Amino acid sequence: MVTLSRIYTRTGDHGSTRLADGTITTKTGPRVEAYGSVDAANTTIGLALAFDAGKILPERIRHALSLIQNELFDVGSDLASPLVTRPRFEPVRMEQRSIDRLEAWCDEFGGPLPTLNSFILPGGNPVGAQLHVARTAVRSAERAAWRAVEAYGTDIVDNAESEAREGGVDELAITYLNRLSDLLFILARVANRADDRDADEVLWIPAGHRDE
């Protein structure tokens, strides 16, 4: 577990921060941007759960979202840990089973939903609208993670031989973000159809058809 005895440290006052392995880097670096975006996405899911005071979502989905919030901390830690052969600290890495679970939830929660014949306008009831915010935030985090890949690659670096080259980025963490965005889209639909009405799910009408 992590012990947080004091929140401010003054160590980042000059634009630098430490990665999970203790490496000093800039706060504007692609890797920091990636795990920071994951943190931001996590807050949007927390807000969706806070909006669900009336328990629109089934308890199984609320439990799934709570587990996902924990796993997003794992994703952030993974992205903050360069891929090296001899890590200073044992890194947290995403596992395929977490991605498999997301895909299973997509099938479970998305299976009963009617097939779409157009894109959905983000909105609906507060819970559904916030889940749309969450899935776009996760997509933004995924793009930030790919920018980190462009900067650092995906290779495992032998840090005993090459101190000049920083380790790569774990692609499994990015795959998790991709599947999570798909799931959040499905859960937004579930929330907006929770009372068996279609009114909360509004379809996009392409240009040229809006006057009909």
C-alpha positions as CSV (number, residue, x, y, z in Angstrom):
1,M,0.0,0.0,0.0
2,V,1.0,3.7,-0.4
3,T,1.5,5.9,2.6
4,L,0.7,9.6,2.0
5,S,1.8,11.4,5.2
6,R,2.1,14.8,3.5
7,I,0.5,16.0,0.3
8,Y,2.8,18.9,-0.7
9,T,6.5,18.1,-1.2
10,R,7.9,21.2,-3.0
11,T,9.9,18.8,-5.2
12,G,8.1,19.8,-8.4
13,D,8.2,23.5,-8.1
14,H,10.7,23.9,-11.0
15,G,8.9,21.8,-13.6
16,S,10.3,18.4,-12.9
17,T,8.8,15.3,-11.4
18,R,9.7,11.6,-10.7
19,L,8.4,8.6,-12.6
20,A,7.4,5.5,-10.7
21,D,11.0,4.2,-10.9
22,G,12.5,7.3,-9.4
23,T,13.7,8.7,-12.7
24,I,13.5,12.5,-12.9
25,T,11.7,13.9,-15.9
26,T,9.9,17.1,-17.0
27,K,6.2,17.6,-16.1
28,T,5.5,18.4,-19.7
29,G,7.0,15.0,-21.0
30,P,4.8,12.7,-23.0
31,R,4.9,10.0,-20.4
32,V,3.7,12.4,-17.7
33,E,1.0,13.7,-20.0
34,A,-0.2,10.1,-20.6
35,Y,-0.6,9.1,-16.9
36,G,-1.9,12.5,-16.0
37,S,-4.6,12.1,-18.6
38,V,-5.5,8.7,-17.1
39,D,-5.9,10.3,-13.7
40,A,-8.2,13.0,-15.3
41,A,-10.3,10.2,-16.9
42,N,-10.6,8.4,-13.6
43,T,-12.1,11.5,-12.0
44,T,-14.9,11.6,-14.7
45,I,-15.9,8.0,-13.8
46,G,-16.0,9.0,-10.1
47,L,-18.3,11.8,-11.0
48,A,-20.6,9.5,-12.9
49,L,-20.9,7.3,-9.8
50,A,-21.6,10.4,-7.7
51,F,-24.4,11.4,-10.1
52,D,-25.9,7.9,-9.7
53,A,-27.4,8.7,-6.3
54,G,-30.7,7.5,-7.5
55,K,-29.1,4.2,-8.4
56,I,-30.0,4.3,-12.1
57,L,-27.2,1.8,-12.8
58,P,-27.5,-1.8,-11.8
59,E,-25.3,-2.7,-8.8
60,R,-23.2,-5.0,-11.0
61,I,-22.3,-2.0,-13.2
62,R,-21.5,0.2,-10.2
63,H,-19.2,-2.5,-8.9
64,A,-17.6,-2.8,-12.4
65,L,-16.9,1.0,-12.4
66,S,-15.4,0.9,-9.0
67,L,-13.1,-1.9,-10.0
68,I,-12.2,0.1,-13.2
69,Q,-11.3,3.1,-11.1
70,N,-8.8,0.9,-9.2
71,E,-7.4,-0.5,-12.4
72,L,-6.9,3.0,-13.9
73,F,-4.5,3.6,-11.0
74,D,-2.7,0.5,-12.2
75,V,-2.7,1.9,-15.8
76,G,-1.3,5.2,-14.6
77,S,1.4,3.4,-12.6
78,D,2.3,1.2,-15.6
79,L,2.6,4.2,-17.9
80,A,4.8,5.9,-15.3
81,S,7.2,2.9,-15.3
82,P,9.6,2.7,-18.3
83,L,10.1,-0.8,-19.6
84,V,13.6,-1.8,-18.4
85,T,15.3,-5.0,-17.7
86,R,16.4,-4.1,-14.1
87,P,13.7,-1.8,-12.6
88,R,14.7,-0.1,-9.4
89,F,11.2,-0.9,-8.0
90,E,8.9,-3.7,-9.0
91,P,6.5,-2.0,-11.5
92,V,2.7,-2.4,-11.6
93,R,1.9,-3.9,-15.1
94,M,-1.5,-4.4,-16.7
95,E,-2.5,-8.0,-17.3
96,Q,-4.4,-9.5,-20.2
97,R,-7.1,-10.8,-17.9
98,S,-8.1,-7.2,-17.1
99,I,-8.7,-6.5,-20.8
100,D,-10.5,-9.8,-21.2
101,R,-12.8,-8.7,-18.4
102,L,-13.6,-5.4,-20.1
103,E,-14.4,-7.3,-23.3
104,A,-16.7,-9.7,-21.4
105,W,-18.5,-6.7,-19.8
106,C,-18.9,-5.2,-23.3
107,D,-20.7,-8.4,-24.4
108,E,-22.7,-8.7,-21.2
109,F,-24.0,-5.1,-20.9
110,G,-24.1,-4.4,-24.6
111,G,-25.8,-7.6,-25.8
112,P,-29.4,-6.6,-24.7
113,L,-29.1,-3.1,-26.2
114,P,-30.9,-2.5,-29.6
115,T,-28.7,-2.1,-32.6
116,L,-27.9,1.5,-33.6
117,N,-28.7,2.9,-37.0
118,S,-26.9,6.2,-36.3
119,F,-24.4,7.8,-34.0
120,I,-25.6,8.9,-30.5
121,L,-25.5,12.6,-29.5
122,P,-23.7,12.7,-26.1
123,G,-26.2,13.6,-23.4
124,G,-29.2,12.1,-21.8
125,N,-29.7,11.9,-18.1
126,P,-26.9,13.1,-15.8
127,V,-25.4,9.6,-15.4
128,G,-25.5,8.7,-19.0
129,A,-24.1,12.2,-20.1
130,Q,-21.3,11.9,-17.6
131,L,-20.4,8.4,-18.9
132,H,-20.1,9.9,-22.3
133,V,-17.7,12.5,-20.8
134,A,-15.8,9.6,-19.3
135,R,-15.4,7.7,-22.5
136,T,-14.1,10.7,-24.4
137,A,-11.7,11.4,-21.5
138,V,-10.4,7.8,-21.8
139,R,-10.0,8.3,-25.5
140,S,-7.9,11.4,-24.9
141,A,-5.8,9.4,-22.4
142,E,-5.3,6.7,-25.0
143,R,-4.1,9.3,-27.6
144,A,-1.7,10.8,-25.0
145,A,-0.3,7.3,-24.3
146,W,0.3,6.7,-28.1
147,R,2.2,10.1,-28.2
148,A,4.4,8.7,-25.4
149,V,5.0,5.6,-27.6
150,E,6.1,7.9,-30.4
151,A,8.6,9.4,-28.0
152,Y,9.9,6.4,-26.2
153,G,8.9,3.3,-28.3
154,T,7.7,0.0,-26.8
155,D,11.1,-1.7,-26.3
156,I,12.4,-3.1,-23.1
157,V,15.7,-1.3,-22.5
158,D,18.7,-2.9,-20.7
159,N,19.2,-0.1,-18.3
160,A,22.5,-1.6,-17.0
161,E,24.0,-0.9,-20.4
162,S,22.1,2.2,-21.7
163,E,21.5,5.0,-19.3
164,A,21.0,7.4,-22.2
165,R,17.9,5.7,-23.6
166,E,14.6,5.7,-21.5
167,G,12.6,2.5,-21.5
168,G,9.5,2.1,-23.7
169,V,5.8,2.2,-22.9
170,D,3.7,-0.9,-22.2
171,E,1.2,-1.3,-25.0
172,L,-1.0,-3.5,-22.8
173,A,-1.9,-0.4,-20.7
174,I,-3.0,1.4,-23.9
175,T,-5.1,-1.6,-25.0
176,Y,-6.9,-1.4,-21.7
177,L,-7.8,2.2,-22.4
178,N,-9.1,1.4,-25.8
179,R,-11.4,-1.3,-24.5
180,L,-12.5,0.8,-21.6
181,S,-13.7,3.6,-23.9
182,D,-15.8,1.0,-25.8
183,L,-17.3,-0.2,-22.5
184,L,-18.1,3.3,-21.3
185,F,-20.0,4.0,-24.5
186,I,-22.1,0.9,-23.8
187,L,-22.6,1.9,-20.2
188,A,-23.7,5.4,-21.2
189,R,-26.4,3.7,-23.4
190,V,-27.4,1.5,-20.5
191,A,-27.8,4.5,-18.2
192,N,-29.8,6.4,-20.7
193,R,-32.2,3.5,-21.2
194,A,-32.4,2.5,-17.6
195,D,-36.1,3.3,-17.3
196,D,-37.0,1.6,-20.6
197,R,-37.5,4.9,-22.4
198,D,-35.8,5.9,-25.6
199,A,-36.1,9.7,-24.8
200,D,-32.7,9.9,-23.1
201,E,-30.9,8.4,-26.1
202,V,-30.8,10.9,-29.0
203,L,-29.5,9.9,-32.4
204,W,-27.4,12.1,-34.7
205,I,-29.3,13.3,-37.7
206,P,-26.9,14.0,-40.6
207,A,-26.9,17.3,-42.4
208,G,-29.5,17.3,-45.1
209,H,-32.0,15.3,-43.1
210,R,-32.6,17.7,-40.2
211,D,-35.4,19.5,-41.9
212,E,-37.4,16.3,-42.4
